[in-house]
Amino acid sequence: MENIIAVIGPTAVGKTKVSIDLAKKLQSEIISGDSMLVYKNMNIGTAKPSMEERCNIQHHLIDILQPSADFSVVEFKELASGHIKNINTQGKIPVLAGGTGLYVKALLEGYQFNPTPSDEHLRANLENLANQHGNQYLHNMLAKVVPSAAARLHPNDLRRVIRALEIYELSGDTISQQKLSAQPELLYNTIVIGLTMERSLLYSRINQRVDLMMAQGLVNEVAMLLESGLSTDCQSMQGIGYKEIVSHLQGKVDLATATDNIKQATRNFAKRQLTWYRKMPYIIWFDVNSFSNYDGMLDNIYKNLAGKFSLTVE
């Protein structure tokens, strides 16, 4: 089995710094597990680590696609597994900096995805319905037949809503992915490090991060993307922070309201992440606030890794 270390947790908890510091200590490389970091020119709203933060450590699956491109968990799984193999071949243990729960879980547990082929005629009909009645109409259709899929998809994520309806119509299958087994069987020799903190402190950090994004120029970043011709219907523009600023730029809400909407959406996202991670019983959790300082927490994490991978403890 190939080795890998995963660092996961809710947004704004501090995964980026821990991942980079571990990769530096291990003289290894990082694989991003975030569905938004793949996009070029989307830096502020994604909280993408800067080149300075990356500390000359090789990062994979960051800035690999134009914002107009689609990206799926199937593509992520294929690309990430290739990087894991290559890095292991070099005698190094890659660090997966997790962000998107489905991506990380699918990779580590080896999800098999629905092989249902597409039907261009059916898809065109569904797209016409969306054009005539709006995206919410299709989302309501999905909620009636596959409520679990509707619950995890935003009405404006039209591509995935259509695909879910397509799968249901063509196969009657209400499950879009299946694990290899009922109990999680990890495909890798891994330790999954989970970072957490008290909910009110996490929410405070989220609010501060959003304020920083605004100060760094998130509005200008979104405006430049739109000026470049990027459609608001693109998958990338459905990301938290982007769709709210689009609403502001379209004159639907003022900037203060858009900012508050981003904070609320991010807090809700953090809650969903924590719910998702409860489905991963193999996570070793570290409460960030239970340590007197950051270095003490990092040393504690490294000792866990050393025991698993026979690493030298200084």
Phi, psi and omega in degrees: 000139178284150182269146173200146174247131178245137176240114184232177180149172180293159179302142177076009182276343178114024182296321185300311182296315180298316180299315181294317181293324177292317179298323179295315181295325181271356184053050185237201184230161183247139172247121179286135176251025184254127185291343182263337183288350179290342188269132175289153175063015175238083191252314186286309183294339180265356186055040181294132178298136180287167178298325178294317179295329183289347171053039180061018175271133180296123176248133179249152178066032170239134178059047181253350184226153170287151182299342180279350185277153171270154178215135185234165177297329178295316178294319178301312182302318180293314182292315182296318180297326176295318179293321178300315180297314183296318181291321176297324179299330179277002179081019181245157178257112181290152176251118177271113179270096189286152177211318182255112188305316180299318181299311182295314182295318180297320180292309186289326184261352176073058177295143170256130185258153186303124182275006182306123180289167179273159178232106186298323180293313179297316181299319180296320179296319179293321177297321178296321178298320179295320179294323182281319190245352181099160182296326182298328179300313179293322179297322177295321176301314181296321181299330181286327186256326179224074184302328180295321178290318179297326183293330183262355182248136176284143179305330180276355175278066192299321183301315182284327176298315179297318180297320179296319177293323180298314179299316181297315183293322186276329186234347185071009183275122179264002179245122184272344175210153181227143175280163179292335180210164181293320177265142181301120173242110184287137181277351184234157169280101193221156164239130179252110181270123178251128177258136179215169174200166181304138191304316182295324178291321178296315180297324177296319178293322177298314180299319179295321180296317180297318177300321178294319178301318179296318180294329181282347176108038180300321180299316179294323179298314180292319179299320179293323178296317179292321179294333178285353179102005181292130181283143177291348178276353181296150180305317184298328183279359175271357180294150177300135182101321182277311183293329179290321179288327174301315178301322178293314182294334177277002177081013183279328179219156176281172187293323179297319179294318178300319179297315178297324178295322177295316180299315181295316180296323180290320177296319178296322178297318179299320178296318179294323178299313181297323176297317180297317184292340176293344177276002183241083188292350183272000180290136171260114188269142175232120177278113185304323185278355180275354179257144182290334177206165184296316182299325178295320178294316181298319178298320180296317178298316183296324179297323176296319179293321182298320179293326181282317189250013179056049179268158178281130177257124182285000000 
